[in-house]
């Protein structure tokens, strides 16, 4: 759920009443007997890039990929905890909190086997809460890439969804490309703030048992979190599920400082679906994270968390504040959320056709699409290609109602 804490509102930022509202249930529940034949639909996609493969609307969950990415922020409180005054002199404790944030964000994938809607090029999504501001934009169509940026008084977070996707018959594998970035603003005893930059190298994910058996999501490999400001590292292994589910969801890792990289300073372990515990050498264990409880009817709501339920919520007072490109205004996913599969399918087909026509028009005119808020960059040292927020300020545009530079995509 969205955590309650003091709202450190930035100077000049307006109070948003719509940010306070929440809902506890979707307008329509998913039919319990809704079954689909995965093999009938994707048997011709073996070995292909699924980013170019269209699936029927009943394979979708009623959120866009832009909204799904924002689920990362459900446990942003862990980044706030990293910046607590008592952790100002403990860099290992801070990297453990950042690592916990990086692990906990996978909780939203548990039992989530439906596919989010592919974002339309130029689509945007904002999420404004008393704790943080989040904004994302679909910056590229092929490959499909969403870029996002979030910030509060304590931290900044940014990433993009560039990935390699492959279907291998029984499973769908996703390998992220590039890093997640976290910049902490750590308050020091003298009243100043120390800024630390962390990068997170994520693990591979897969959806298994696509043809036979119960589908499940698994994340495997080694996640590396590095503090670029002082060289501290934390490596976390996401264990592979064994026979009868042995080792499912388990993670285990160790944190090291740059001064003595061969000596383990602390360890972290648990399950990315339940809890995480840390322990320093010679110190007692400390529970650092516990997953939020799910809504009572979560299984009938695509296994959404309370946090996810808010993402496509559109109270009347919010409509006039959003740009015409916001994901909540998509008619196809709105129809699916309301249980109208026929309308959702028709609208999905219409939007895909409109997107193709817009792309053909750009090609005819000899112009490339330019993202509106994120600029592409290349880091020669790390070799990372990414997108950086800052071409213009979305929140200033929002306060002025200035969205004339955005295209009509819906």
PLY file of the C-alpha trace (Angstrom):
ply
format ascii 1.0
element vertex 410
property float x
property float y
property float z
element edge 409
property int vertex1
property int vertex2
end_header
0.00 0.00 0.00
1.05 3.62 -0.32
2.95 4.43 2.85
1.91 7.35 5.02
4.62 9.74 6.02
5.18 13.45 6.19
4.69 15.16 2.84
7.87 17.10 2.15
6.35 19.15 -0.61
8.77 21.05 -2.79
8.54 24.82 -2.97
5.96 25.98 -5.48
4.37 22.54 -5.78
0.59 22.55 -5.68
-1.40 20.37 -3.31
-3.14 17.61 -5.25
-6.27 16.26 -3.64
-6.46 13.51 -6.24
-3.17 12.11 -4.97
-4.84 11.25 -1.65
-7.67 9.11 -3.06
-7.51 5.36 -3.41
-9.72 2.44 -4.35
-9.95 -1.07 -2.95
-11.43 -3.00 -5.88
-11.58 -2.95 -9.69
-14.83 -2.00 -11.46
-15.18 -5.58 -12.74
-13.63 -8.81 -11.50
-11.88 -11.23 -13.83
-14.15 -14.20 -14.68
-12.97 -17.21 -12.62
-13.55 -19.63 -15.50
-11.68 -17.57 -18.10
-9.21 -19.96 -19.69
-7.14 -19.47 -22.80
-5.00 -21.73 -24.94
-1.55 -20.20 -24.93
-0.31 -22.70 -27.46
-2.99 -21.84 -30.03
-1.97 -18.20 -29.96
1.81 -18.27 -29.76
2.89 -21.58 -31.32
4.19 -19.63 -34.33
6.29 -17.35 -32.13
8.89 -19.92 -31.01
12.34 -18.31 -31.11
10.98 -14.92 -32.16
11.09 -11.49 -30.54
7.74 -11.20 -28.75
7.93 -7.40 -28.66
6.61 -7.56 -32.25
3.97 -10.18 -31.53
0.34 -9.17 -30.94
-1.77 -11.17 -28.49
-5.55 -11.18 -27.94
-6.86 -8.69 -25.40
-7.91 -11.41 -22.95
-4.19 -12.12 -22.44
-3.83 -8.61 -21.02
-4.20 -7.16 -17.56
-5.87 -3.72 -17.44
-2.73 -1.62 -17.09
-0.13 -0.37 -19.57
3.52 -1.35 -19.38
4.20 2.23 -18.28
1.97 1.64 -15.28
3.43 -1.78 -14.57
6.94 -0.34 -14.40
5.75 2.15 -11.77
5.00 -0.80 -9.45
8.71 -0.58 -8.66
7.79 2.32 -6.40
5.52 0.36 -4.04
8.39 -0.14 -1.61
10.16 3.20 -2.09
10.03 3.54 1.70
13.19 1.39 1.72
15.06 4.22 -0.04
13.70 6.65 2.53
14.93 4.33 5.29
18.39 4.32 3.73
18.51 8.09 4.24
17.58 8.06 7.91
20.02 10.01 10.12
21.05 6.87 12.02
22.37 5.40 8.74
24.39 8.48 7.75
27.67 6.93 8.89
26.91 3.36 7.80
27.38 2.95 4.05
26.86 -0.84 4.22
23.46 -0.36 5.84
22.52 2.06 3.08
23.48 -0.32 0.29
21.50 -3.08 2.00
18.42 -0.84 1.94
18.98 -0.03 -1.73
19.43 -3.76 -2.44
16.22 -4.52 -0.53
14.39 -1.99 -2.68
15.79 -3.67 -5.80
14.67 -7.12 -4.56
11.25 -6.10 -3.19
10.15 -4.64 -6.52
9.88 -8.20 -7.88
7.03 -8.91 -5.45
4.59 -7.34 -7.91
5.35 -10.14 -10.41
4.13 -12.93 -8.12
1.30 -14.83 -9.90
1.14 -12.10 -12.55
0.87 -14.12 -15.75
-1.29 -11.72 -17.77
0.46 -9.28 -20.10
0.25 -5.49 -19.67
-0.82 -3.47 -22.69
2.01 -2.45 -24.99
2.43 1.33 -24.66
1.84 3.48 -27.71
4.78 5.62 -28.81
4.43 8.94 -27.00
2.21 7.51 -24.26
2.90 8.94 -20.79
2.02 8.09 -17.20
2.28 10.10 -14.03
1.83 8.96 -10.44
1.72 11.65 -7.80
1.63 10.81 -4.10
2.45 12.72 -0.91
5.67 10.69 -0.79
7.06 10.97 -4.32
6.50 12.07 -7.91
6.79 9.57 -10.74
6.68 10.15 -14.48
7.27 7.88 -17.47
7.13 8.05 -21.25
7.18 5.53 -24.08
10.28 6.75 -25.91
10.78 4.03 -28.52
8.50 1.62 -30.37
10.99 -0.91 -31.82
12.45 -2.03 -29.56
9.71 -1.02 -27.11
11.32 1.15 -24.42
9.68 2.96 -21.55
11.71 5.49 -19.56
10.84 6.68 -16.07
12.01 9.11 -13.41
10.91 9.40 -9.77
12.03 11.74 -7.04
11.40 12.83 -3.48
13.40 14.84 -0.94
15.34 11.66 -0.11
16.14 10.11 -3.47
15.96 10.05 -7.26
15.30 6.94 -9.30
15.45 6.35 -13.06
15.59 3.46 -15.51
14.34 2.26 -18.89
12.82 -1.04 -19.96
15.12 -1.98 -22.82
15.28 -5.76 -22.77
15.82 -8.88 -24.80
12.75 -11.12 -24.98
12.67 -14.67 -26.30
10.02 -17.41 -26.40
11.38 -20.97 -26.23
8.27 -23.13 -26.32
7.67 -23.87 -22.64
8.91 -20.55 -21.28
9.26 -16.86 -22.04
12.60 -15.34 -21.02
13.30 -11.65 -20.43
16.80 -10.26 -19.97
17.00 -6.57 -18.91
19.54 -4.36 -20.65
21.12 -1.43 -18.83
20.85 -0.46 -15.17
18.45 0.92 -12.65
19.81 4.09 -11.06
19.29 5.38 -7.52
20.63 8.63 -6.18
20.32 9.03 -2.41
20.38 12.39 -0.65
21.77 11.39 2.74
21.45 13.99 5.54
24.71 14.51 7.44
25.18 15.63 11.08
26.34 19.10 10.00
23.07 19.72 8.15
24.44 19.10 4.65
23.42 16.27 2.34
25.73 13.69 0.80
24.68 12.49 -2.64
25.39 8.85 -3.53
24.79 7.22 -6.90
23.92 3.51 -7.05
23.42 1.27 -10.07
21.50 -2.01 -10.07
22.25 -4.77 -12.55
19.08 -6.83 -12.67
18.54 -10.58 -13.09
16.77 -12.45 -15.87
13.08 -13.28 -15.56
10.97 -16.01 -17.09
7.36 -17.14 -17.31
7.32 -20.93 -17.16
4.86 -23.76 -17.94
3.25 -21.81 -20.78
1.85 -24.93 -22.40
1.24 -27.46 -19.61
0.92 -27.10 -15.86
0.42 -23.97 -13.78
2.24 -20.93 -15.12
4.62 -19.20 -12.73
7.11 -16.32 -12.80
10.73 -16.88 -11.81
13.72 -14.57 -11.46
17.20 -16.11 -11.52
20.81 -15.01 -11.57
22.95 -12.60 -9.60
21.85 -9.04 -8.97
24.73 -6.62 -8.43
24.20 -3.32 -6.62
27.10 -0.88 -6.63
27.62 2.44 -4.90
29.52 4.43 -7.54
30.35 7.09 -4.96
32.45 4.89 -2.66
32.80 1.47 -4.34
30.63 -0.55 -1.91
28.89 -3.53 -3.52
26.15 -6.01 -2.73
25.64 -9.20 -4.70
22.37 -11.10 -4.37
21.66 -14.49 -5.87
18.09 -15.22 -6.97
17.92 -18.98 -6.64
16.41 -21.26 -9.26
13.37 -23.26 -8.31
14.11 -26.97 -7.84
11.95 -30.04 -7.90
8.65 -29.67 -6.01
9.26 -25.95 -5.75
12.34 -26.24 -3.54
14.19 -22.93 -3.28
11.37 -21.00 -4.97
11.55 -17.22 -4.48
14.67 -17.45 -2.32
17.43 -14.84 -2.41
20.76 -14.69 -0.60
23.51 -12.12 -0.81
26.45 -10.35 0.78
27.62 -6.74 1.07
31.26 -5.60 0.81
33.00 -2.26 1.19
35.63 -0.92 -1.17
38.33 -0.70 1.52
38.25 -4.47 2.13
36.44 -6.10 -0.80
37.34 -9.67 0.17
35.69 -9.52 3.61
31.90 -9.86 3.87
30.50 -7.02 5.97
26.89 -8.19 6.12
24.48 -10.65 4.55
20.91 -10.45 3.30
18.48 -13.30 2.73
14.82 -14.21 2.47
12.15 -14.50 -0.23
11.25 -11.80 -2.72
7.60 -12.68 -2.12
7.64 -12.42 1.68
10.44 -10.98 3.82
14.09 -9.92 3.78
16.49 -10.11 6.72
19.97 -8.62 7.15
22.77 -9.34 9.59
26.12 -7.70 10.21
29.05 -9.81 11.38
28.64 -10.50 15.11
25.31 -8.63 15.29
21.73 -9.87 15.70
19.45 -10.39 12.71
17.23 -7.52 11.57
14.03 -7.84 9.53
14.40 -5.13 6.88
11.34 -5.71 4.68
7.95 -7.43 4.77
5.63 -7.65 1.76
2.36 -5.76 1.98
-0.83 -7.84 2.33
-2.87 -8.42 -0.80
-6.50 -7.33 -1.31
-9.04 -10.03 -0.35
-10.08 -10.54 -3.99
-6.64 -10.13 -5.52
-6.86 -13.43 -7.44
-9.96 -12.08 -9.24
-8.18 -8.78 -9.92
-5.19 -10.13 -11.88
-3.31 -10.57 -8.56
-2.99 -6.78 -8.22
-1.67 -5.31 -4.99
-3.37 -2.34 -3.30
-0.69 -0.17 -4.89
-1.42 -1.51 -8.39
-5.15 -0.92 -7.95
-4.45 2.82 -7.88
-2.52 2.99 -11.13
-5.48 3.08 -13.53
-7.80 4.85 -11.07
-9.26 7.96 -12.69
-11.29 10.14 -10.29
-13.17 13.01 -12.03
-10.98 15.78 -10.59
-7.88 14.19 -12.10
-9.13 14.06 -15.70
-8.64 17.78 -16.39
-5.07 17.70 -15.04
-3.74 14.84 -17.18
-2.22 15.17 -20.64
-4.16 13.45 -23.46
-1.36 10.86 -23.64
-1.74 9.49 -20.09
-2.22 5.72 -19.84
-5.40 6.14 -17.79
-7.11 7.62 -20.86
-6.53 4.54 -23.04
-9.97 3.27 -24.11
-8.86 -0.34 -24.63
-7.51 -0.98 -21.16
-10.31 1.08 -19.61
-12.82 -1.23 -21.32
-10.95 -4.33 -20.12
-10.90 -2.97 -16.57
-14.68 -2.60 -16.78
-15.08 -6.15 -18.07
-16.05 -5.30 -21.67
-13.77 -7.59 -23.67
-15.48 -6.89 -27.00
-14.96 -3.14 -26.74
-11.44 -3.65 -25.38
-10.53 -5.82 -28.38
-12.04 -3.35 -30.87
-10.27 -0.38 -29.30
-6.97 -2.25 -29.10
-7.17 -2.99 -32.83
-8.10 0.62 -33.59
-5.18 2.02 -31.59
-2.71 -0.38 -33.19
-3.94 0.63 -36.64
-3.69 4.32 -35.74
-0.15 3.79 -34.49
0.85 2.12 -37.77
-0.61 5.01 -39.77
1.27 7.57 -37.67
4.52 5.65 -38.17
3.95 5.47 -41.93
3.25 9.22 -42.02
6.54 9.95 -40.25
8.39 7.73 -42.72
6.75 9.50 -45.65
7.79 12.85 -44.20
11.31 11.58 -43.53
11.29 12.41 -39.83
12.06 10.33 -36.78
9.99 10.38 -33.63
11.49 12.54 -30.87
10.67 11.81 -27.24
9.24 14.77 -25.38
10.75 14.50 -21.89
13.60 11.97 -21.99
16.81 12.26 -23.99
18.94 9.32 -25.06
22.51 9.07 -23.78
25.48 6.74 -24.03
27.89 6.22 -21.13
31.29 5.40 -22.64
32.71 4.12 -19.34
29.98 1.56 -18.65
28.78 1.09 -22.23
25.22 1.74 -21.09
22.63 3.20 -23.44
19.82 4.87 -21.59
17.36 7.73 -21.32
17.71 10.72 -19.02
14.79 12.87 -17.87
15.15 16.56 -18.56
14.33 17.69 -22.10
11.57 19.67 -20.41
9.85 19.52 -17.01
6.63 17.52 -17.12
5.42 18.88 -13.78
5.76 22.47 -14.96
3.79 21.60 -18.09
1.16 19.98 -15.87
0.84 23.02 -13.60
0.34 25.24 -16.66
-1.85 22.78 -18.54
0.64 23.06 -21.41
0.45 19.86 -23.45
0.15 21.23 -26.99
3.47 19.59 -27.92
2.04 16.10 -27.35
0.51 14.08 -30.18
-3.01 12.70 -30.43
-2.29 9.01 -29.92
-5.60 7.66 -28.57
0 1
1 2
2 3
3 4
4 5
5 6
6 7
7 8
8 9
9 10
10 11
11 12
12 13
13 14
14 15
15 16
16 17
17 18
18 19
19 20
20 21
21 22
22 23
23 24
24 25
25 26
26 27
27 28
28 29
29 30
30 31
31 32
32 33
33 34
34 35
35 36
36 37
37 38
38 39
39 40
40 41
41 42
42 43
43 44
44 45
45 46
46 47
47 48
48 49
49 50
50 51
51 52
52 53
53 54
54 55
55 56
56 57
57 58
58 59
59 60
60 61
61 62
62 63
63 64
64 65
65 66
66 67
67 68
68 69
69 70
70 71
71 72
72 73
73 74
74 75
75 76
76 77
77 78
78 79
79 80
80 81
81 82
82 83
83 84
84 85
85 86
86 87
87 88
88 89
89 90
90 91
91 92
92 93
93 94
94 95
95 96
96 97
97 98
98 99
99 100
100 101
101 102
102 103
103 104
104 105
105 106
106 107
107 108
108 109
109 110
110 111
111 112
112 113
113 114
114 115
115 116
116 117
117 118
118 119
119 120
120 121
121 122
122 123
123 124
124 125
125 126
126 127
127 128
128 129
129 130
130 131
131 132
132 133
133 134
134 135
135 136
136 137
137 138
138 139
139 140
140 141
141 142
142 143
143 144
144 145
145 146
146 147
147 148
148 149
149 150
150 151
151 152
152 153
153 154
154 155
155 156
156 157
157 158
158 159
159 160
160 161
161 162
162 163
163 164
164 165
165 166
166 167
167 168
168 169
169 170
170 171
171 172
172 173
173 174
174 175
175 176
176 177
177 178
178 179
179 180
180 181
181 182
182 183
183 184
184 185
185 186
186 187
187 188
188 189
189 190
190 191
191 192
192 193
193 194
194 195
195 196
196 197
197 198
198 199
199 200
200 201
201 202
202 203
203 204
204 205
205 206
206 207
207 208
208 209
209 210
210 211
211 212
212 213
213 214
214 215
215 216
216 217
217 218
218 219
219 220
220 221
221 222
222 223
223 224
224 225
225 226
226 227
227 228
228 229
229 230
230 231
231 232
232 233
233 234
234 235
235 236
236 237
237 238
238 239
239 240
240 241
241 242
242 243
243 244
244 245
245 246
246 247
247 248
248 249
249 250
250 251
251 252
252 253
253 254
254 255
255 256
256 257
257 258
258 259
259 260
260 261
261 262
262 263
263 264
264 265
265 266
266 267
267 268
268 269
269 270
270 271
271 272
272 273
273 274
274 275
275 276
276 277
277 278
278 279
279 280
280 281
281 282
282 283
283 284
284 285
285 286
286 287
287 288
288 289
289 290
290 291
291 292
292 293
293 294
294 295
295 296
296 297
297 298
298 299
299 300
300 301
301 302
302 303
303 304
304 305
305 306
306 307
307 308
308 309
309 310
310 311
311 312
312 313
313 314
314 315
315 316
316 317
317 318
318 319
319 320
320 321
321 322
322 323
323 324
324 325
325 326
326 327
327 328
328 329
329 330
330 331
331 332
332 333
333 334
334 335
335 336
336 337
337 338
338 339
339 340
340 341
341 342
342 343
343 344
344 345
345 346
346 347
347 348
348 349
349 350
350 351
351 352
352 353
353 354
354 355
355 356
356 357
357 358
358 359
359 360
360 361
361 362
362 363
363 364
364 365
365 366
366 367
367 368
368 369
369 370
370 371
371 372
372 373
373 374
374 375
375 376
376 377
377 378
378 379
379 380
380 381
381 382
382 383
383 384
384 385
385 386
386 387
387 388
388 389
389 390
390 391
391 392
392 393
393 394
394 395
395 396
396 397
397 398
398 399
399 400
400 401
401 402
402 403
403 404
404 405
405 406
406 407
407 408
408 409
